[in-house]
Amino acid sequence: MNNPFKYSFDNKRYLTWNYYGKSNFSQKIYKVPLDGPFSCPNRDGTVAKGGCSFCLGGSNAFPALNDRDLMKQYQQRKEIFLRKWPDGIPYVYFQSFSSTHAPLKELKKIYQPFIDNPEIKGIVISTRSDCLDEEKISYLNSLTAIKPIWIELGLQSIHDRTLREMNRGHSYQNFLQAIDRLKNTNLKISVHLINGWPSETAEMMLETAKEVGRLPIHAVKFHMLHICKNTLLGEQYLKKPFELLSKEQYVTIVANQLSYLREDIIIERLTGDGLKEFLLAPDWTLKKVSVINDIDKKMVELDLYQGKNYCDRR
């Protein structure tokens, strides 16, 4: 079957990060994740304590390479990516916790060495909607004159009941207010979504995709809910296991979610990597390539492609 999706050169039916990099820069863009000196307002008492119920304590992809000097950390971790993409374009990815949750003066000291480094072609900053005031946004926007700046916002769901159950510490309206402040800047906006929250139905997850697909954003990341040790959700699961999405259910939901997204939204990720030593469930998430392949097959089976069911009317 011919691929009906126009933004593809590898038969994918959605706009991949790989397509974005190679079509705009003729090369692969790889992100070097850093474990910066940040916390989260949902952990340090600014908003709440304890953090999101699913959170393992930030996201550190390379805990063994954790030099406190962030530039050394970058150089160490970059070497791993160079083995796979020796001609790739490096971006720095401030991944762990909320990477704008600090006074602006401190943020400038943290970001500036990477802005000044000509080897680094872009910056990705992972944060929350309640950690972006006008002053910080203005500063970050000024940096776009030097190199691309991406803001990755954790949302997870548009449903406030779900956000309360997750202990997110903010509402969907708060997220929309941040989008409104960002939309007229040159900053690129990426949104992180989680599928499989126990109280959500497939229709609720599709509704999240429909709503997010209409927003003035540039990219989306999908993630299956991971139940991990040493988290509140993990403790609840061990006491009384609850039903989670099967691989087939997840694959079908994501295939349909993609069809509701605007066709020019970059799909940065379709499923997340779980740390095997901490993952309690679901086991099928450990086979990431298999999940992605099944989503590709499901889109062909259902004759879906990104944007097919997109509607800009609310």
FENGI-V633601 format. One record per residue. N is the residue number from 0. RES is the residue in one small letter. NEAR is the number of other ideal C-beta (glycine too) atoms within 12 Angstrom. D_CENTER is the distance of its C-alpha to the mean C-alpha in whole Angstrom. Layout:
n,res,near,d_center
N,RES,NEAR,D_CENTER
N,RES,NEAR,D_CENTER
//
This chain:
n,res,near,d_center
0,m,15,31
1,n,11,30
2,n,20,26
3,p,21,26
4,f,31,23
5,k,19,24
6,y,30,21
7,s,26,21
8,f,16,23
9,d,17,23
10,n,20,23
11,k,30,20
12,r,37,20
13,y,48,16
14,l,34,15
15,t,32,13
16,w,36,12
17,n,28,15
18,y,30,17
19,y,33,16
20,g,29,17
21,k,22,20
22,s,21,21
23,n,21,21
24,f,22,22
25,s,13,23
26,q,19,21
27,k,26,18
28,i,37,16
29,y,31,14
30,k,38,12
31,v,38,14
32,p,35,12
33,l,44,15
34,d,33,16
35,g,41,17
36,p,23,19
37,f,33,17
38,s,27,18
39,c,36,16
40,p,30,18
41,n,34,18
42,r,28,20
43,d,19,22
44,g,14,24
45,t,19,23
46,v,25,22
47,a,23,22
48,k,16,23
49,g,23,21
50,g,31,17
51,c,41,15
52,s,33,17
53,f,44,15
54,c,35,14
55,l,29,16
56,g,26,16
57,g,30,13
58,s,36,11
59,n,25,14
60,a,26,14
61,f,24,17
62,p,19,19
63,a,12,23
64,l,24,22
65,n,22,21
66,d,19,24
67,r,14,24
68,d,17,25
69,l,33,21
70,m,25,23
71,k,17,24
72,q,34,21
73,y,36,20
74,q,24,23
75,q,24,23
76,r,31,19
77,k,32,20
78,e,19,23
79,i,23,21
80,f,28,19
81,l,20,22
82,r,11,24
83,k,12,22
84,w,22,21
85,p,15,25
86,d,16,24
87,g,27,21
88,i,30,19
89,p,36,18
90,y,40,15
91,v,43,14
92,y,41,11
93,f,42,12
94,q,35,9
95,s,32,11
96,f,33,12
97,s,41,12
98,s,42,13
99,t,41,15
100,h,37,17
101,a,28,21
102,p,16,24
103,l,23,23
104,k,13,26
105,e,19,24
106,l,32,21
107,k,21,23
108,k,17,25
109,i,30,21
110,y,35,20
111,q,22,23
112,p,23,24
113,f,37,21
114,i,29,22
115,d,17,25
116,n,23,25
117,p,11,25
118,e,21,24
119,i,34,20
120,k,28,19
121,g,36,16
122,i,41,14
123,v,41,10
124,i,48,10
125,s,38,8
126,t,45,10
127,r,42,11
128,s,38,13
129,d,30,16
130,c,40,16
131,l,39,17
132,d,23,20
133,e,17,22
134,e,18,24
135,k,35,20
136,i,33,19
137,s,19,22
138,y,27,22
139,l,39,19
140,n,25,20
141,s,21,23
142,l,30,21
143,t,23,20
144,a,14,24
145,i,21,23
146,k,30,20
147,p,33,17
148,i,39,15
149,w,41,11
150,i,43,10
151,e,44,6
152,l,43,7
153,g,44,7
154,l,42,9
155,q,43,9
156,s,40,13
157,i,34,15
158,h,29,18
159,d,22,19
160,r,18,21
161,t,32,18
162,l,33,16
163,r,20,20
164,e,24,20
165,m,34,17
166,n,26,18
167,r,40,15
168,g,33,18
169,h,34,17
170,s,25,18
171,y,28,16
172,q,16,19
173,n,26,18
174,f,38,15
175,l,25,17
176,q,20,19
177,a,36,16
178,i,31,15
179,d,20,19
180,r,28,19
181,l,38,17
182,k,20,18
183,n,14,21
184,t,28,20
185,n,22,19
186,l,39,16
187,k,35,13
188,i,41,10
189,s,40,7
190,v,46,6
191,h,35,4
192,l,50,7
193,i,46,9
194,n,47,12
195,g,41,16
196,w,38,16
197,p,26,20
198,s,18,22
199,e,30,20
200,t,20,21
201,a,24,20
202,e,15,21
203,m,27,19
204,m,37,16
205,l,29,17
206,e,26,18
207,t,40,15
208,a,40,14
209,k,27,17
210,e,32,17
211,v,40,13
212,g,37,15
213,r,24,17
214,l,32,16
215,p,24,16
216,i,36,13
217,h,35,12
218,a,39,9
219,v,41,6
220,k,40,4
221,f,42,7
222,h,35,8
223,m,41,12
224,l,43,13
225,h,39,14
226,i,36,18
227,c,31,18
228,k,22,21
229,n,21,22
230,t,30,20
231,l,27,21
232,l,35,20
233,g,27,21
234,e,18,25
235,q,20,25
236,y,26,24
237,l,17,27
238,k,12,29
239,k,11,29
240,p,16,27
241,f,21,25
242,e,17,24
243,l,28,21
244,l,32,20
245,s,21,21
246,k,29,20
247,e,20,22
248,q,26,21
249,y,37,17
250,v,36,18
251,t,27,20
252,i,41,17
253,v,46,15
254,a,40,17
255,n,36,19
256,q,43,15
257,l,44,15
258,s,34,19
259,y,34,18
260,l,46,15
261,r,31,17
262,e,26,18
263,d,23,17
264,i,37,13
265,i,35,11
266,i,46,10
267,e,37,7
268,r,30,7
269,l,41,10
270,t,36,10
271,g,32,9
272,d,23,12
273,g,31,14
274,l,22,17
275,k,15,20
276,e,12,22
277,f,25,20
278,l,28,19
279,l,30,21
280,a,31,20
281,p,30,19
282,d,18,21
283,w,25,20
284,t,37,16
285,l,23,18
286,k,21,19
287,k,24,16
288,v,15,18
289,s,20,20
290,v,37,17
291,i,32,16
292,n,19,20
293,d,27,21
294,i,40,18
295,d,31,20
296,k,21,23
297,k,30,22
298,m,36,22
299,v,21,25
300,e,17,27
301,l,22,26
302,d,18,26
303,l,32,23
304,y,34,21
305,q,38,18
306,g,30,20
307,k,25,23
308,n,24,23
309,y,25,21
310,c,16,23
311,d,16,23
312,r,8,25
313,r,10,24
//
